[in-house]
Amino acid sequence: MESLRFKAINDLTHSNGTAVEGSPKITGIFGENVFTLKTAREFLSDEAYKSLLTSIKGGKKIDRAMANQISAGLRQWAETKGVTHYTHWFQPLTGTTAEKHDSFFTLKSDGSALETFDGDALIQQEPDASSFPSGGIRATFEARGYTAWDPSSPPFIMEIGEGKTLCIPTIFVSYTGETLDYKAPLLKSLEALNKAAVEVCNYFDKNVNKVTATLGWEQEYFVVDEAMFNARPDLVMSGRTVFGHAPAKGQQLEDHYFGSIPERVYAFMRDYETESYKLGIPLRTRHNEVAPSQFECAPIFEEVSVAVDHNTLLMDIMDRVARRHKLRALLHEKPFAGINGSGKHNNWSMATDTGVNLLAPGKTPKTNLMFLTFFVNTIKAVHDYSDVLRSSIASAGNDHRLGANEAPPAIISVFIGQYLSKVLADVKERVGGKFDEQDEAILKLDLHRSIPELLLDNTDRNRTSPFAFTGNKFEFRAVGSGANCANAMTALNSIMAETLKQFKKDVDTLIEKGEKKEIAIMHVIREYIVASEKVLFEGDGYSDEWHQEAAKRGLPNIPTTPLALDAMVTEKAKHLFEHNNVLSHVELEARHEIELEKYIKHVQIEARIMGELCTSHVLPAAVKYQNILIDNIKGLKEIGLKEGSYANQKQIVEKISEHISKVSELVEKMIEARKVVNAMTDTRTKAIAYQSQVKDAFFDAIRYSVDKLELLVADEYWALPKYREMLFLR
């Protein structure tokens, strides 16, 4: 019987890929499936349009009368595109998106049929909340939940095959009001940041009325052939290979990075880019990443809430389009051991409604002082809440990646480059004790002279830093490739809002004591530099020396998810999120429970598939080859050859027996360990036990014995690819 592996190789050899039509001009299709303000202007009355605009720009609620007008215009537009159904599109805490489709079709009491979509259907729906993670907030018999329209994200039309559905971006809350998704806390954190940042901006410019956070994500992913993917039960079930030898040629020659894009992948890229452009996702960049079969795409910066929606939408598009091309897109943070993992670098900044990037050096001493204010406050926020940031990117997949090639360590530090390090050192040295107006003028002039050098230096790039300044933004590199950006962005917005509020309070206190505003600002900036300088690190984050130095500085180093998640429910975290009206104590406790459960389930699935592969694939192949050797030994013995002629075969048989016994023993012990751990009732204790008593205790040991068997067993029907390069597209 032909093995899955050889059938996959045969299918791969004869695959011609999927043809893609010539790429259309991007500007001709961009946003054609999005209900933009330009489209709304065409399909809505002046009154309805102004109501929608006010809601988007000012965050004001839309009344029901206007909602009816907006929904009618929205349906009219959708029907011109051939749409018959609509859905509230939301982001529950499963990590994927959710949708329930309803048609515009309805029957009246007199039996007449018509198409309708009223304001109530636009604004609110009631999906079943019992089957989504709630962390104990909702019981199964308390199933009601609500999705509520988020006007800040425009509706869009999703095309799946021949079908088209109008998608309304929404938030998801329980019947009792607790948030059950990623989007609602993100929107609340953006509002908290807006209020705090505007107050600080007004020190420098009274015309600033709004500050928005911006995000440019970089999505890394692997692409493998679908047939090879299906031949690997571990990839299918867990998203990564739990077994497999490293190929002789992996990424050591560094010839894949920025190399020529393979033809099949190029066709796939063009296809998913076209779908993305239609949905208003402003993709700009595509290229090969470092590892074989690893790639990246990146868009133009957008407001955070829209950028999060677009990234979540892109992950769904990539999966569907890859299948169309007989490929699979892998978003796991570490699908293959021994080569680079995948991240989702979050490039974050803040912009005012007057057109100023608050993390970009300015052209005058005044604007440079504003830049320095927000720059130092960001460092202080990361220093004070590094544990919260670490918890926001914690996952079973990311545990494999953090600290490996191209990924930062689990120690949260900030890289700012040599010029800004010098600027902060100058501020620290000069702004001490008595600081008069002459000192202020000299320092502001020096800032104006030295900061432009930053633009030339551009702070270089430190790929080992989890949080690096890169010219006019901070790059949060530690976010995992399969994560929802909202989690990390909610944490970052919240800690920044809290720090800016404290900054405003500290500066105002000095002003009330008679200090001039600019001098008061400089004193507080200096205080924050001194208080947070231990989080600054310019060197190699991978080195053992940094781990030792970080320990001396008192920086937390939490490599595993169960312990990293503890930061979500400290008194400090509860105060942070509740003080900024982002998450209540109950919601934080629930999310902590949900994330622990996710970790447990991911490790459990990997453990089960590892045991299944050993029992159903590895051991049968080993026993089969062992029997072949035994028959060979018997035959050689029967024809009268001396024992030395088949001594090598006997030795291999003995070694195979040893490893068969070891693999069987370890798998059985792992199963028993799972039973013990599963009986635990406390979720945190269970998660820690899954990490230590199941994962750490058995995974590597089982892999070691399986690797030894692979080296010994020369079976052409070996169920798992001996060499990982079989999966890689060349």
DRENNU-496112 format. One record per residue (C-alpha): x negated, y negated, z negated; residue in three letters. Coordinates in steps of 0.25 Angstrom, whole numbers, plus 5000, padded with zeros to 4 digits. Last residue first. Example, Ala and Ser with C-alpha at 12.3 -4.5 7.8 and 13.67 -1.06 7.14 Angstrom:
<atoms>
494550044971SER495150184969ALA
</atoms>
This chain:
<atoms>
495348995015ARG496549025006LEU496149084993PHE496949204987LEU495949304992MET494849224986GLU495249274973ARG494549404975TYR494949534970LYS496349504974PRO497349584965LEU497949724969ALA496749794972TRP497149874984TYR495749884990GLU495249944977ASP493849924974ALA494049914959VAL492749884950LEU492749734952LEU494249724950GLU494149804938LEU493149714932LYS494049594935ASP495249664929VAL494449684916SER494049534915TYR495449494919ARG495949574907ILE495049504897ALA495249364903ASP496749374901PHE496749454888PHE496449374875ALA496549234882ASP497849254888LYS498649344878VAL498149314864GLN497549174866SER498449104876GLN499749184873TYR499449174858ALA499349024860ILE500649024867ALA501349114857LYS500849024845THR501448904852ARG502748974856THR503049024841ASP503849154842THR502749254845MET503249384850ALA502649354864ASN501249344858VAL501349494853VAL501949544866LYS500849464874ARG499749524866ALA500349664869GLU500349634884ILE498849584883MET498449714875LYS499049794887GLU498349714897VAL497049724890LEU497149874888GLU497449894903SER496349804907VAL495349874898LYS495750014902SER495749984917ILE494349914914HIS493750034908GLU494350134918SER493750044930ILE492450044923LYS492450204922GLU492950214936VAL491750124941ILE490750204933GLN491250334940LYS491150264953GLN489750224951ASN489350364946ALA489850424959TYR488550474965SER487950484951GLY488850604948GLU488250684959LYS488950714972LEU489650854973GLY490750834982ILE491750844971GLU491050734963LYS491150634975LEU492650664976GLY492850654961LYS492150514961ILE492950464973ASN494250514966ASP493850434954ILE493450314962LEU494850314969ILE495550334955ASN494850214949GLN495250134961TYR496750164959LYS496550144944VAL495950004947ALA497149974956ALA498150014946PRO497449934935LEU497449804943VAL498849794949HIS499949844940SER499349844926THR498349734928CYS499249644936LEU500349664926GLU499449624915GLY498949494921MET500449464926ILE500849474911ARG499749394906ALA499949284916GLU501449274914ILE501149274899GLN500149154900VAL501149074908HIS502349104899LYS501549064886ILE501048934893TYR502448904897LYS502948934883GLU501948834877LEU502348734887GLU503848744883ILE503548744868GLU502748614869HIS503848554878ARG504848584868ALA504048524856GLU503848404865LEU505348394868GLU505748404853VAL504648294849HIS505248204860SER504548174873LEU504348044881VAL504847944872ASN503547874870ASN503547894855HIS504048034857GLU502948074867PHE501748024858LEU502348054845HIS502548194848LYS501148204854ALA500548154841LYS501448244833GLU500848354840THR501848434849VAL501248424863MET499848434858ALA500048574855ASP500148604870LEU498648614871ALA498648734861LEU499548814870PRO498848764883THR497448804880THR496148724882PRO496348624871ILE495148534869ASN495448414861PRO494448304860LEU493748284847GLY492548214852ARG491648334847LYS492648434854ALA492548354867ALA491048354866GLU491048504865GLN491948524877HIS491148424885TRP489848504882GLU490548624887ASP490748564901SER491948554909TYR492348414906GLY491048364912ASP490748224908GLY491448084907GLU492248104894PHE493248004888LEU494048064877VAL493148014866LYS493347874870GLU494747864865SER494647784852ALA493547694857VAL494247664870ILE495547644863TYR494947544853GLU494247474865ARG495547454872ILE496147404859VAL495147294858HIS495247264873MET496747244872ILE496647154860ALA495547074867ILE496547054879GLU497747014871LYS496946914862LYS496846964847GLU497746894837GLY498147004828LYS499447024836GLU498547044848ILE497847154841LEU499147224837THR499647204851ASP498447284857VAL498647404847ASP500147414851LYS499947404865LYS498847504865PHE499747594856GLN500847584867LYS499747614878LEU499347744871THR500747794870GLU501047764884ALA499747834889MET500047954880ILE501447964886SER501047944901ASN499948054899LEU500848154893ALA501948134903THR500948134914MET500448274909ALA501848334909ASN502348264921ALA501248324930CYS501948454930ASN500848564930ALA500448664940GLY499148594943SER498748574929GLY498448434923VAL497048414918ALA496648314928ARG497348194922PHE496748084932GLU496747944926PHE497047834936LYS496347714943ASN494947764945GLY494847904941THR495047914926PHE494948054922ALA495848144912PHE495548294912PRO494048264916SER493248384922THR493548324936ARG492848194933ASN492948104945ARG492147974947ASP492647854939THR493047774952ASN491647724952ASP491947614961LEU493247574955LEU492547594941LEU491547484945GLU492847394946PRO492947414930ILE491547354927SER491747204932ARG493147184927HIS492847254914LEU491647164912ASP492447044914LEU493447104904LYS492347124894LEU491746984896ILE493146924894ALA493447004882GLU492146974876ASP492346824878GLN493746844872GLU493246904859ASP493047044854PHE492647054839LYS492447204836GLY492247284848GLY492647264862VAL491247264868ARG490847414866GLU492147484868LYS492447394880VAL491047424886ASP491247574884ALA492547574890LEU492047504903VAL490847604903LYS491747724903SER492547654914LEU491247654922TYR490847794919GLN492047874922GLY493447884915ILE493548034911PHE494548064900VAL494548184891SER495648294888ILE494948424885ILE495648544892ALA494548534903PRO494748464916PRO494948544929ALA494148554941GLU493448684937ASN494048734923ALA494248664911GLY495748664912LEU496148764922ARG496548894915HIS497348814904ASP498048734915ASN498848864919GLY499348884905ALA499748744903SER499248614896ALA499248484904ILE500148404895SER499448474882SER498148414886ARG498748274888LEU499348284874VAL498048324868ASP497348214875SER498248114868TYR497348014861ASP496248024871HIS497148024883VAL497947904878ALA496647824875LYS496047854889ILE497347804895THR497347684885ASN495947654890VAL496347644905PHE497647574902PHE496847454895THR495647464904LEU496647444916PHE497247324909MET495847264906LEU495547284921ASN496747204925THR496347094916LYS494847094921PRO495347084935THR495347184947LYS495947304940GLY495447444936PRO496547544939ALA497247624928LEU498347524927LEU498747534941ASN499347394944VAL500547374954GLY501347274946THR502347394942ASP501147454934THR500347574937ALA499847694928MET498847804931SER498847954932TRP498148054941ASN498648184937ASN497748294942HIS498548424945LYS497548534942GLY497148664949SER496148764945GLY494748784950ASN494148924952ILE493749034943GLY495149084940ALA496249064950PHE497649004948PRO497148904938LYS498148784937GLU499248854944HIS499848774956LEU499648884966LEU500248854980ALA500548984987ARG500449005002LEU501349075013LYS501548935019HIS502948915014ARG502548965001ARG501548855000ALA502748755003VAL503548804992ARG502448794981ASP501948664986MET503248594986ILE503548644972ASP502148584967MET502448454975LEU503748434968LEU503048434954THR502048344960ASN503048244966HIS503848244953ASP502648214945VAL502248104955ALA503648044954VAL503548034938SER502047984939VAL502247864948GLU501447904961GLU500047924965PHE499747974979ILE499748124980PRO498748244978ALA498548374984CYS497548484980GLU497048624985PHE496548754979GLN496348874989SER494848894984PRO494548804972ALA494148654974VAL495348584980GLU495648574995ASN496348444998HIS497648364999ARG497948224996THR499048124998ARG500348184994LEU501448074991PRO502548164987ILE503748094993GLY504648224995LEU504348215010LYS502848205007TYR502948324999SER503548415009GLU502448365019THR501348395009GLU501848535007TYR501748565022ASP500448495024ARG499848565012MET500348705017PHE499748685030ALA498448645024TYR498448765015VAL498648855027ARG497448785035GLU496448785023PRO496148645019ILE494648605023SER493848575010GLY494148474999PHE493648584989TYR493548714996HIS492048724998ASP491648714983GLU490648824985LEU491048884971GLN492548884974GLN492749034976GLY491849114984LYS491649254977ALA493049254973PRO493449254958ALA494049384954HIS495549394952GLY496549404940PHE497549314933VAL497849244946THR498649114944ARG500049074946GLY500649164936SER501549254943MET501249244958VAL499749224955LEU499749344946ASP500449434955PRO499349404966ARG499749464979ALA500849354981ASN499749244980PHE498949324991MET500249325000ALA500549174997GLU499149125001ASP498549034990VAL498548884988VAL497948824975PHE498448694969TYR497948554965GLU498948434964GLN498348304962GLU499348204954TRP499448054956GLY500147994945LEU500647854941THR501147804928ALA502047684929THR501947544922VAL503147444923LYS503347304919ASN501947244922VAL502147094924ASN501547054911LYS500147094915ASP499047124906PHE499547144892TYR500847184900ASN500147314904CYS500147364890VAL501647344889GLU501847404903VAL501047524899ALA501847564886ALA503247554893LYS502747624906ASN502047734898LEU503347764891ALA504147764903GLU503147854910LEU503247954898SER504747954899LYS504747994914LEU503748104911LEU504548154899PRO505748164909ALA504948234920LYS504348354913TYR505648424910ASP506548464898LEU506748334892THR507648334879GLU509048264881GLY509948364873THR510448424886TYR509048444890SER508248354900VAL507748364914PHE507248244922ILE507648234937THR507148224951PRO508348244961ILE508048344972CYS508948344984LEU508748484990THR508448525005LYS508548665010GLY507848715023GLU506648765016GLY506548685003ILE506648535005GLU506748454993MET507448314994ILE506948204984PHE507548124973PRO506648004969PRO505948014955SER506147894946SER507647924947PRO507548044937ASP508848114938TRP509248184925ALA509248334924THR510048384912TYR509948504903GLY511048604898ARG510648744893ALA510848744879GLU511148894878PHE509748924883THR509248834872ALA508648694875ARG507548624867ILE506748754865GLY505548714873GLY506448674885SER505948764896PRO507048774907PHE508048884907SER509048814897SER509148684905ALA510248724915ASP510348604924PRO511248484921GLU511148374931GLN511048224930GLN510848094939ILE511048144953LEU512248234950ALA512948124941ASP512648024953GLY513448114963ASP513048204974PHE514148254983THR514348334996GLU515848364999LEU516748484999ALA518248474998SER519048574989GLY519948474983ASP519248484970SER517948434977LYS516848534981LEU515348494980THR514148494989PHE512948414985PHE512248544982SER511548574969ASP510148624967HIS509548654953LYS508048604952GLU506848634943ALA505348594945THR504248674939THR503448664926GLY504548734918THR504748604910LEU505748564919PRO505448474931GLN506748424938PHE507448414951TRP508948394950HIS509448454963THR510248424976TYR510848504987HIS511348475001THR510148405007VAL510048385022GLY509148255022LYS510348165025THR511048235014GLU509948195004ALA510148045008TRP511648055005GLN511448124992ARG510448024987LEU511447904991GLY512547974984ALA511648004972SER511247854971ILE512747804972GLN513147904961ASN511947864952ALA512347724954MET513647744947ALA513047834937ARG512047734931ASP510547744935ILE509647734923LYS508547634923LYS507047674925GLY506647544931GLY506047584944LYS506847704947ILE508147664940SER508147524946THR507847584960LEU509047684958LEU509947574954SER509547474965LYS509747584975TYR511147614970ALA511547464970GLU510947444984ASP511647574989SER510847694991LEU510447775003PHE509447685010GLU508847624998ARG508747764992ALA507847805003THR506847695001LYS506947724986LEU506547864989THR507547984990PHE506448074994VAL506448175006ASN505748085016GLU504748045005GLY503548045015PHE504048105028ILE503547995038GLY502447945029THR501848075029ILE501748085044LYS502148235047PRO501148345046SER501248435058GLY502048565056GLU501648665046VAL501348815050ALA501348915039THR500149005037GLY499649105048ASN499549225038SER498949355043HIS497749355034THR498549315022LEU499549425024ASP498449525025ASN497849465012ILE499149475005ALA499349615010LYS498049645004PHE498349584991ARG499749644990LEU499149784992SER499449865004GLU500050005000MET
</atoms>
